[in-house]
């Protein structure tokens, strides 16, 4: 006689919920396809109802006593579960903490500071939390007030899209601060930026329409060229007439 193989809880979870003939309980608590609670019924009766509706009997709460089962389209149910799991993974990935270091010491070029702030801004707009790190070297530790001032400057430049989740604090020779993205502020920022980009595009389009057409420029060039040729011909004619008159006088 073959031994029956019992699944561990994690193996059962990987295989998915029990459906139809795989449901082992003799009696279950049934929820029908209209999401109405029917109550405790025999599993065979529940399977008959699911079969008549052209659907499946799915065990949705195996830990309950008796287990809770629903009559539904298992293919659609499985798709919705996968979709929800994917959304949860994306959400957890979005919540990743990014670190932006303000150099190895307080001595850093203002341009480099702006580059790092721009990087932090991009992370926040993408939905990530950002930890700002300011390192202190040697005797810089006695000037922590400068570090606090730098952190405040960063707050002033990022407050339009983020909020301070953890205020500046010292950890050894490092001062850290954590920003969290503010969804409402980010949406407002995106709308404002889109409006500004639209205005710039309209202004550029207006400048292009006010400029003279290429054909008009070409016609003007041709007209000027013809005028120069006419002037040159006129000058040549005058010279020729003068030469002829001179020759006549010489013959006389």
Steps between C-alpha positions, in 0.01 A plus 500: 500500500642835397560745780306824479719806460415787733598849393674743731317834546752685281465237225122533514530878474716467190247269336218743568162451669316170487225494239213265417598133565822607678299639794535239778251631756161326500317816600584860420372852557379610157494841332317492166585671170299808606727539804218401735564283805306172464627339819636156583417237237636166382794535264324280245199735503727803457678335207165427337403868527832606348461249216146622424628859482786400270752618761747354752488436873811665649626468858585857603554451876636156583583592862134560590285226655333405279705635206348790305442438130369721222332429170689696233695491175835358616688622191388858563562462875856378436563790261380754759725344767802519269416861413474594867828325581674686217363831628626421851847420365504825305390689810774346715754583229374858486558537874872427457728735693750685280813661643651826376838596646608862519867422441760356735519817707346845534734623227294454186443728202155670493447366147554144624248560779239602243571186296437285808182690587376446143572129541303492825214685331485238223488216754217670691295565187541131411348413840813405696598613847835680512762509772734800485844434650751770593843377612731692734878465496753596766433836663179548302324330791516824699300677228186288503294817466624523140371150439162597646490805273578287195223258594257792538598626154421156359163498679416837346574366150306175538200606706292552182492122437593333830469504875766438763438157648809497724654838590879554491688300762861404568614139472872494576664724242193500276197726504198334342149603405220306327245642255176330402320586175181705540257367237274806503792740462657288226174500302476878537864535392441283192192702401688828539796369299268375224335844479838673482622261230179563305546877517861467383391283208231753400749787523749312281225424250396866491857614434526254213174624341610866523823430312494574117443191283793344317340581165478867587865507600598329174296750294662791680847361427417454131359854476814645657718299261307627196527857625876463533523359147294791362722751677810329361356501147410868530851584612649301210271682254608838629865404470452378142320820396776713650764300312314538168464876542869526577588312183277729289664811638841351430415435133383858456 
